[in-house]
Amino acid sequence: FSFIAIRKFAGGYHAKTPTRCYVFSVISSIIMLCLIKYANSVGNIFTYLLIIFELLCVVLIILMSPLDTENNPLNSYEKKWYKTLAVLISACIFIISLFCVLTELRNIGYSLICGVIMSTLVLLMRKVQITN
């Protein structure tokens, strides 16, 4: 949920072929599921580090979004509107995930955090793609 909500307005990397997209999606989903499983099996220090990392990711989303693509160029109005929505959604998800992780809803919180991390990764990949 958090990945889709942020990605819609923040933008990010788009693979050149459907196969690359599927492979990237499957691999990143497996990595995030392993991270959630690992987070449940370790102590609170890892949880706090994950929250700090999520906050860093939210800051990066705020600084970089939105990133458009050749297939979906954005005009100046859309860029402003999408940035506002990306910032609001990212901040809300951060607050909700923090609440979930600090209560008995840890799996939901970890899932939300992983979506924020994935959103940041595709933004960074798109930024690299643009500069090359």
Buried (B, 14 or more C-beta within 10 A) or exposed (E): EBBEBBBBBBBBBBEEEEEEEEEBEEEBEEBBEEBBEEBEEEEEEBBEEBBEBBBEBBEBBBEBBBBBBEEEEBEEEBBEBBBEBBBEBBEEBBEBBBEBBBEEBBBBBBBBBBBBBBBBBBBBBBBEBEEE
